Amino acid sequence: MCTKSMLDRTKQPKLTLVGAGPGDEELITLKGVKALQQANVVLYDALVNRALLKHAPEHCVKVYVGKRAGKHSFTQTEINQLIVEYAFLLGDVVRLKGGDPFVFGRGAEEIEHAQSHGIATQVVPGISSAIAVPALQNIPLTKRGITRSFWVITATTCCGGLSQDLLLAAQSKATIVVLMGMRKLQQITQLFRKYRGNGEAIAIIQNGTRHNEQIATGTIANIESLAKKQAMGTPAIIVIGQVVKENLAGVQKEIMTRQLFNANVHKIKTIH
Ligand SMILES: C[S@@+](CC[C@H](N)C(=O)[O-])C[C@H]1O[C@@H](n2cnc3c(N)ncnc32)[C@H](O)[C@@H]1O
């Protein structure tokens, strides 16, 4: 809560939308850290790594406004109002959002609302989970000779139904990255079974880039049972396409490189 003593009318109201990255606290940009260091208020989301708050000054007001499915602490309208109130009271407001603020982050709505109240705005992009989470699992979203494009899709529309874009995506040859898809896993596998067959490769990565990250890789035919067996939950992304096989290839390459390295170390020792 803001108190009157916190009021600083010399400050210009400003909103900076900052992408916090996918979870690992080192995967924020330098510009994002600098914005936090200047902040008088930080409004942060559920998927933001709280360790990032250490970059904000001690006097900074830090407010959790996270929304997780089924558990809303603030509605979007309330968040928009808070941004405006805090910006006029305290000046520099940082809105810290998981991943990139413009990838299923409702960042545009917050910017538009602030601007409609005459508040200056800035955007600091973040590393989206859609790209970083597969990358850390050695899954390239595009690879020469395998796939020429990737689609990032939310499984759930604002009305709760399955996104029709998924229907189009399943008919393409692209790598498909599905966000917010775990509750629709059965429907997703049904759709991809129809258009790409049971053998299509698929991975689910939960808590990507965090210490508790876990992955399930398989095919459309067995992913549901694997996810159940491994108790996969949210937040998770689903990656569908042949590039998923690179994950296993990567693990094998790592083992071979390690074996080669050990063999070379052994040779060097023998020479000496
Ligand atoms: C509301 S969207 C926000 C996406 C975010 N703006 C981004 O660019 O990463 C939240 C969804 O992103 C995905 N997600 C975000 N962080 C994740 C992580 N560390 N591991 C796996 N999935 C993640 C999940 O599908 C989650 O339900």
The ligand as an SDF file (V2000), in Angstrom:
LIG
                    3D

 27 29  0  0  0  0  0  0  0  0999 V2000
    1.0120  -16.5350  -19.4170 C   0  0  0  0  0  0  0  0  0  0  0  0
    2.2190  -17.4210  -20.3090 S   0  0  0  0  0  0  0  0  0  0  0  0
    3.5440  -16.2760  -20.2180 C   0  0  0  0  0  0  0  0  0  0  0  0
    4.6630  -16.5770  -21.1680 C   0  0  0  0  0  0  0  0  0  0  0  0
    5.8340  -15.6240  -21.0130 C   0  0  0  0  0  0  0  0  0  0  0  0
    5.4590  -14.2790  -21.3360 N   0  0  0  0  0  0  0  0  0  0  0  0
    7.0480  -16.0300  -21.8370 C   0  0  0  0  0  0  0  0  0  0  0  0
    7.4280  -15.3170  -22.7770 O   0  0  0  0  0  0  0  0  0  0  0  0
    7.6610  -17.0550  -21.4900 O   0  0  0  0  0  0  0  0  0  0  0  0
    2.6680  -18.6400  -19.1190 C   0  0  0  0  0  0  0  0  0  0  0  0
    3.0600  -19.9570  -19.7590 C   0  0  0  0  0  0  0  0  0  0  0  0
    4.3820  -19.9160  -20.2450 O   0  0  0  0  0  0  0  0  0  0  0  0
    5.0080  -21.1720  -20.1060 C   0  0  0  0  0  0  0  0  0  0  0  0
    6.1730  -21.0250  -19.2160 N   0  0  0  0  0  0  0  0  0  0  0  0
    6.6270  -19.9000  -18.6600 C   0  0  0  0  0  0  0  0  0  0  0  0
    7.7510  -20.1200  -17.9700 N   0  0  0  0  0  0  0  0  0  0  0  0
    8.0200  -21.4350  -18.0820 C   0  0  0  0  0  0  0  0  0  0  0  0
    9.0600  -22.2790  -17.6070 C   0  0  0  0  0  0  0  0  0  0  0  0
   10.0530  -21.8050  -16.8690 N   0  0  0  0  0  0  0  0  0  0  0  0
    9.0140  -23.5920  -17.9230 N   0  0  0  0  0  0  0  0  0  0  0  0
    8.0410  -24.0850  -18.6870 C   0  0  0  0  0  0  0  0  0  0  0  0
    7.0230  -23.3340  -19.1810 N   0  0  0  0  0  0  0  0  0  0  0  0
    7.0220  -22.0220  -18.8850 C   0  0  0  0  0  0  0  0  0  0  0  0
    3.9500  -22.1090  -19.5340 C   0  0  0  0  0  0  0  0  0  0  0  0
    3.2600  -22.7260  -20.6080 O   0  0  0  0  0  0  0  0  0  0  0  0
    3.0570  -21.1380  -18.8050 C   0  0  0  0  0  0  0  0  0  0  0  0
    1.7660  -21.6660  -18.6150 O   0  0  0  0  0  0  0  0  0  0  0  0
  1  2  1  0
  2  3  1  0
  2 10  1  0
  3  4  1  0
  4  5  1  0
  5  6  1  0
  5  7  1  0
  7  8  2  0
  7  9  1  0
 10 11  1  0
 11 12  1  0
 11 26  1  0
 12 13  1  0
 13 14  1  0
 13 24  1  0
 14 15  1  0
 14 23  1  0
 15 16  2  0
 16 17  1  0
 17 18  1  0
 17 23  2  0
 18 19  1  0
 18 20  2  0
 20 21  1  0
 21 22  2  0
 22 23  1  0
 24 25  1  0
 24 26  1  0
 26 27  1  0
M  CHG  2   2   1   9  -1
M  END
$$$$
